[in-house]
Amino acid sequence: MRIYLIRHGKTEANEKWLYCGSTDLPLSAAGRAELQNKHYAIKNVRFLTSGMERTNETLHILFGEVSYAVDPRFREVDFGVFEMRSYEELKAVPEYQTWLNGDNEANIPPEGESGQQMKERVLQAFSCIREDTCLITHGGVIAAIMEHLFPEEKKDRYQWQPKPGCGYVLLENGSFDTL
């Protein structure tokens, strides 16, 4: 079984370095243009997205009008009250400093979810994949899957996170390659 993990294209939030997980944004003009130059020879797979506008739009740009399923468990982490705000906006906020300087995986941002909660949700959904699949999802989601599957790589969530429109293919032999 092959599983392709592709991060959605760039959004305005990516360009402005904003925390964006649960906010449903479209791709930016630059994000759409960058995806037009990508060509993946992925066929005979089940296509799956998180259902968010940026993942669905990425799927259509990369693969055209293909049928696909949606699983919201593959959504990005919910940053709660930090959503759509930058480090510069938040750096003086005590709750942000507590979240940022503590155990960032375990700490829950106000009205959001922790990295660990997101990872548990994602891995439960991932365990249900039973056929060749191309999953168009989010950077944090892909990183959570890769960190779980390849602990020997000793990479953290940020090191695993692919660039927009890029990702990994999980191969039958238990290894991976980059896309």
Phi, psi and omega in degrees: 000137175248138175232124178260131179243111183239129177281142177301161176292173184293141175245171176300324178297320176298316183294330181262006180057048179259148172290121181216109177235296185272350179285128185270097182250152171278173173290154174279168177301317179295321179297317177296317181297318180297322180291331179300334182269359180264139179224111178251127178271068181249117182222164176056045177231164170273129177265140185217138175230171175282350181089355180279151185307318183293329178282320179295319179296319178299314178305311184294323178292317184284325190234001179078202183273077177258155175284150182206160176252162179237135172226104183295349176292345178268019176284159180293164176301146179268113181276006175058229183291351178272353180305136175062030176233153182260167174304316181301321179290329189260344192303336179263001181276120184303319180296326178292315179298321177298314180295314185290320186270351177270207177280096185302333178283325184266328182293140180255121176294148180309128179066019181236207178224156180279164174300323180293319177297317178297315182299317179298317179298314182294314182293328176295316178294318181299323181294346180271352180286125186234006182214168177306126188220143170246110183258118175262115189214215190240158183302315180294324179294312179299316180299319179298317179295312183294319179298321179292315184284332187231059182297334180296342178287340179054042176253145176266179184305322184284328178287331179279341188292118180283162175292157178306135180081001181244179179173213185221158168240129177269122187266161183301330184276008178088005178256186179217164173222160178270152176255000000 
